[in-house]
Amino acid sequence: MGKTLRTKTLYQDKDWLTQKYVKEKLSTVEIARIYRETESKWCDPNTISRWLKKHNISMRSLAEAQQNRHSVAQAPISKKKS
């Protein structure tokens, strides 16, 4: 008794979350989007935040998040020659 029949979802996996959030430095919004695309199920960024906290994965400060957002290398825009 007391056991649940629910299966673990991808965002509940500590290793997967650590890979995405800590190593790849993705935001909770990006992680939720990846989950939605791979599993075809809805996921809110706040759900990702809750699971990061449950797994004791330190959340980034606002300054760190903004720095990550702006440090992502963007491909140069090619101009068409007229």
N, CA, C and O atoms as a DFTB+ gen file, in Angstrom:
328 C
 N C O
     1  1       0.826      -1.191       0.000
     2  2       0.000       0.000       0.000
     3  2       0.870       1.253       0.000
     4  3       2.034       1.233       0.401
     5  1       0.278       2.317      -0.453
     6  2       0.982       3.585      -0.457
     7  2       1.823       3.815      -1.702
     8  3       2.319       4.921      -1.918
     9  1       1.990       2.784      -2.526
    10  2       2.776       2.955      -3.745
    11  2       1.881       3.513      -4.840
    12  3       0.700       3.179      -4.934
    13  1       2.457       4.350      -5.645
    14  2       1.702       4.954      -6.736
    15  2       1.974       4.197      -8.037
    16  3       3.052       3.634      -8.225
    17  1       1.010       4.194      -8.904
    18  2       1.152       3.528     -10.195
    19  2       1.638       4.478     -11.278
    20  3       1.839       4.074     -12.423
    21  1       1.824       5.735     -10.915
    22  2       2.276       6.716     -11.898
    23  2       3.711       6.427     -12.328
    24  3       4.547       5.998     -11.533
    25  1       3.963       6.671     -13.588
    26  2       5.332       6.539     -14.078
    27  2       6.005       7.899     -13.968
    28  3       5.352       8.941     -14.021
    29  1       7.292       7.868     -13.816
    30  2       8.073       9.091     -13.685
    31  2       8.128       9.805     -15.029
    32  3       8.429       9.186     -16.049
    33  1       7.843      11.085     -15.036
    34  2       7.950      11.856     -16.274
    35  2       9.389      12.325     -16.447
    36  3      10.169      12.328     -15.495
    37  1       9.725      12.712     -17.639
    38  2      11.088      13.110     -17.971
    39  2      11.578      14.246     -17.082
    40  3      12.708      14.202     -16.596
    41  1      10.742      15.271     -16.859
    42  2      11.188      16.411     -16.060
    43  2      11.332      16.084     -14.576
    44  3      11.864      16.893     -13.817
    45  1      10.865      14.909     -14.152
    46  2      11.030      14.490     -12.762
    47  2      12.368      13.770     -12.551
    48  3      12.746      13.491     -11.413
    49  1      13.071      13.473     -13.620
    50  2      14.352      12.779     -13.555
    51  2      15.464      13.779     -13.217
    52  3      15.733      14.706     -13.981
    53  1      16.103      13.576     -12.064
    54  2      17.131      14.508     -11.595
    55  2      18.285      14.618     -12.586
    56  3      18.768      15.720     -12.845
    57  1      18.732      13.504     -13.139
    58  2      19.852      13.525     -14.079
    59  2      19.511      14.315     -15.341
    60  3      20.329      15.089     -15.838
    61  1      18.297      14.114     -15.853
    62  2      17.863      14.829     -17.062
    63  2      17.782      16.333     -16.785
    64  3      18.243      17.145     -17.588
    65  1      17.192      16.695     -15.640
    66  2      17.079      18.114     -15.282
    67  2      18.456      18.741     -15.088
    68  3      18.700      19.862     -15.534
    69  1      19.347      18.025     -14.428
    70  2      20.700      18.535     -14.208
    71  2      21.399      18.763     -15.541
    72  3      22.066      19.780     -15.731
    73  1      21.248      17.822     -16.456
    74  2      21.860      17.970     -17.780
    75  2      21.341      19.223     -18.480
    76  3      22.126      20.021     -18.992
    77  1      20.045      19.393     -18.501
    78  2      19.434      20.516     -19.226
    79  2      19.688      21.857     -18.542
    80  3      20.076      22.826     -19.196
    81  1      19.469      21.916     -17.224
    82  2      19.517      23.198     -16.510
    83  2      20.934      23.611     -16.128
    84  3      21.311      24.770     -16.302
    85  1      21.716      22.674     -15.611
    86  2      23.048      23.019     -15.107
    87  2      24.098      22.950     -16.216
    88  3      24.845      23.907     -16.425
    89  1      24.156      21.835     -16.917
    90  2      25.219      21.646     -17.910
    91  2      24.957      22.402     -19.211
    92  3      25.853      23.051     -19.751
    93  1      23.707      22.311     -19.715
    94  2      23.381      22.995     -20.973
    95  2      22.942      24.433     -20.744
    96  3      22.820      25.204     -21.696
    97  1      22.705      24.799     -19.488
    98  2      22.309      26.149     -19.082
    99  2      21.034      26.628     -19.777
   100  3      20.919      27.795     -20.151
   101  1      20.082      25.710     -19.944
   102  2      18.798      26.079     -20.532
   103  2      17.904      26.679     -19.454
   104  3      18.048      26.361     -18.274
   105  1      16.995      27.534     -19.855
   106  2      16.050      28.124     -18.916
   107  2      14.900      27.156     -18.660
   108  3      14.732      26.171     -19.379
   109  1      14.117      27.443     -17.638
   110  2      12.958      26.596     -17.347
   111  2      11.967      26.644     -18.504
   112  3      11.299      25.650     -18.789
   113  1      11.868      27.780     -19.164
   114  2      10.972      27.917     -20.325
   115  2      11.447      27.011     -21.459
   116  3      10.643      26.335     -22.100
   117  1      12.754      27.002     -21.700
   118  2      13.310      26.161     -22.765
   119  2      13.161      24.674     -22.438
   120  3      12.856      23.867     -23.316
   121  1      13.378      24.319     -21.169
   122  2      13.247      22.919     -20.765
   123  2      11.798      22.461     -20.921
   124  3      11.545      21.358     -21.405
   125  1      10.853      23.298     -20.517
   126  2       9.432      22.958     -20.661
   127  2       9.078      22.778     -22.141
   128  3       8.319      21.873     -22.491
   129  1       9.623      23.632     -23.004
   130  2       9.364      23.527     -24.446
   131  2       9.923      22.219     -24.996
   132  3       9.252      21.539     -25.772
   133  1      11.145      21.860     -24.600
   134  2      11.755      20.609     -25.047
   135  2      10.904      19.424     -24.607
   136  3      10.669      18.495     -25.381
   137  1      10.446      19.462     -23.359
   138  2       9.590      18.379     -22.861
   139  2       8.316      18.266     -23.693
   140  3       7.914      17.170     -24.083
   141  1       7.683      19.413     -23.964
   142  2       6.440      19.402     -24.760
   143  2       6.687      18.816     -26.145
   144  3       5.866      18.056     -26.658
   145  1       7.826      19.173     -26.751
   146  2       8.118      18.697     -28.106
   147  2       8.460      17.208     -28.133
   148  3       8.061      16.507     -29.062
   149  1       9.185      16.715     -27.137
   150  2       9.585      15.306     -27.157
   151  2       8.487      14.376     -26.665
   152  3       8.354      13.261     -27.169
   153  1       7.699      14.817     -25.689
   154  2       6.679      13.951     -25.106
   155  2       5.262      14.232     -25.611
   156  3       4.337      13.471     -25.328
   157  1       5.098      15.310     -26.346
   158  2       3.774      15.737     -26.827
   159  2       2.770      15.877     -25.683
   160  3       1.593      15.546     -25.827
   161  1       3.255      16.370     -24.553
   162  2       2.404      16.626     -23.381
   163  2       2.707      18.019     -22.868
   164  3       3.820      18.523     -23.024
   165  1       1.720      18.632     -22.260
   166  2       1.881      19.981     -21.741
   167  2       2.800      19.993     -20.526
   168  3       2.762      19.079     -19.702
   169  1       3.626      21.032     -20.417
   170  2       4.479      21.237     -19.250
   171  2       4.682      22.737     -19.078
   172  3       5.038      23.438     -20.025
   173  1       4.456      23.215     -17.880
   174  2       4.609      24.629     -17.563
   175  2       6.011      24.878     -17.004
   176  3       6.529      24.031     -16.277
   177  1       6.639      26.010     -17.318
   178  2       7.954      26.321     -16.746
   179  2       7.970      26.304     -15.213
   180  3       8.991      25.980     -14.608
   181  1       6.843      26.651     -14.587
   182  2       6.769      26.608     -13.120
   183  2       6.889      25.177     -12.604
   184  3       7.403      24.957     -11.508
   185  1       6.424      24.212     -13.378
   186  2       6.563      22.800     -13.012
   187  2       8.042      22.426     -13.007
   188  3       8.504      21.713     -12.116
   189  1       8.770      22.901     -13.988
   190  2      10.211      22.640     -14.052
   191  2      10.889      23.250     -12.826
   192  3      11.741      22.613     -12.206
   193  1      10.517      24.469     -12.478
   194  2      11.088      25.127     -11.292
   195  2      10.828      24.329     -10.026
   196  3      11.718      24.174      -9.189
   197  1       9.610      23.823      -9.886
   198  2       9.273      23.023      -8.693
   199  2      10.135      21.774      -8.601
   200  3      10.586      21.411      -7.514
   201  1      10.368      21.112      -9.730
   202  2      11.178      19.897      -9.723
   203  2      12.651      20.200      -9.494
   204  3      13.352      19.397      -8.879
   205  1      13.132      21.333      -9.971
   206  2      14.504      21.736      -9.667
   207  2      14.660      21.889      -8.155
   208  3      15.649      21.438      -7.576
   209  1      13.681      22.524      -7.525
   210  2      13.716      22.717      -6.069
   211  2      13.611      21.379      -5.339
   212  3      14.320      21.160      -4.356
   213  1      12.741      20.484      -5.800
   214  2      12.588      19.174      -5.162
   215  2      13.890      18.379      -5.199
   216  3      14.184      17.619      -4.277
   217  1      14.665      18.554      -6.262
   218  2      15.920      17.839      -6.415
   219  2      17.110      18.623      -5.847
   220  3      18.262      18.219      -6.007
   221  1      16.819      19.746      -5.184
   222  2      17.864      20.595      -4.601
   223  2      18.880      21.071      -5.635
   224  3      20.074      21.164      -5.352
   225  1      18.392      21.368      -6.827
   226  2      19.234      21.949      -7.870
   227  2      19.081      23.456      -7.743
   228  3      17.983      23.996      -7.882
   229  1      20.192      24.126      -7.479
   230  2      20.151      25.570      -7.232
   231  2      19.636      26.332      -8.448
   232  3      20.075      26.122      -9.578
   233  1      18.696      27.216      -8.173
   234  2      18.160      28.067      -9.233
   235  2      19.148      29.209      -9.487
   236  3      19.807      29.691      -8.565
   237  1      19.238      29.627     -10.735
   238  2      20.110      30.739     -11.082
   239  2      19.490      32.054     -10.612
   240  3      18.269      32.181     -10.513
   241  1      20.341      33.013     -10.330
   242  2      19.845      34.350      -9.996
   243  2      19.363      35.013     -11.291
   244  3      19.653      34.534     -12.388
   245  1      18.650      36.081     -11.156
   246  2      18.167      36.813     -12.328
   247  2      19.347      37.282     -13.173
   248  3      19.295      37.218     -14.401
   249  1      20.410      37.754     -12.521
   250  2      21.592      38.225     -13.250
   251  2      22.230      37.090     -14.045
   252  3      22.616      37.280     -15.198
   253  1      22.345      35.906     -13.431
   254  2      22.917      34.748     -14.130
   255  2      22.046      34.340     -15.312
   256  3      22.557      34.023     -16.387
   257  1      20.743      34.349     -15.112
   258  2      19.816      33.976     -16.181
   259  2      19.933      34.935     -17.358
   260  3      19.943      34.514     -18.515
   261  1      20.021      36.227     -17.054
   262  2      20.143      37.214     -18.125
   263  2      21.477      37.079     -18.845
   264  3      21.550      37.234     -20.064
   265  1      22.533      36.788     -18.086
   266  2      23.846      36.608     -18.695
   267  2      23.836      35.410     -19.639
   268  3      24.389      35.478     -20.737
   269  1      23.209      34.311     -19.212
   270  2      23.106      33.126     -20.071
   271  2      22.318      33.429     -21.333
   272  3      22.683      32.987     -22.423
   273  1      21.245      34.179     -21.185
   274  2      20.385      34.497     -22.319
   275  2      21.146      35.293     -23.375
   276  3      20.959      35.088     -24.575
   277  1      22.005      36.205     -22.917
   278  2      22.712      37.071     -23.859
   279  2      24.025      36.483     -24.359
   280  3      24.596      36.979     -25.331
   281  1      24.509      35.430     -23.705
   282  2      25.784      34.848     -24.124
   283  2      25.615      33.717     -25.130
   284  3      26.604      33.171     -25.620
   285  1      24.374      33.361     -25.441
   286  2      24.125      32.301     -26.419
   287  2      24.599      32.784     -27.783
   288  3      24.194      33.842     -28.264
   289  1      25.456      31.993     -28.385
   290  2      26.003      32.374     -29.695
   291  2      24.903      32.305     -30.748
   292  3      24.217      31.294     -30.895
   293  1      24.760      33.386     -31.461
   294  2      23.758      33.427     -32.524
   295  2      24.467      33.399     -33.862
   296  3      25.522      34.008     -34.043
   297  1      23.868      32.681     -34.792
   298  2      24.438      32.608     -36.135
   299  2      24.331      33.965     -36.798
   300  3      23.313      34.644     -36.668
   301  1      25.361      34.361     -37.502
   302  2      25.293      35.659     -38.187
   303  2      24.234      35.638     -39.265
   304  3      24.012      34.626     -39.930
   305  1      23.587      36.774     -39.424
   306  2      22.534      36.905     -40.427
   307  2      23.202      37.223     -41.765
   308  3      23.933      38.206     -41.891
   309  1      22.940      36.383     -42.750
   310  2      23.541      36.612     -44.063
   311  2      22.654      37.584     -44.840
   312  3      21.426      37.495     -44.837
   313  1      23.322      38.493     -45.489
   314  2      22.601      39.496     -46.281
   315  2      22.580      39.058     -47.733
   316  3      23.573      38.570     -48.273
   317  1      21.421      39.246     -48.353
   318  2      21.311      38.913     -49.785
   319  2      21.971      40.001     -50.601
   320  3      21.795      41.191     -50.339
   321  1      22.727      39.581     -51.588
   322  2      23.371      40.555     -52.478
   323  2      22.385      40.940     -53.550
   324  3      21.755      40.087     -54.175
   325  1      22.256      42.237     -53.755
   326  2      21.305      42.708     -54.776
   327  2      22.015      42.990     -56.049
   328  3      21.389      43.396     -57.028
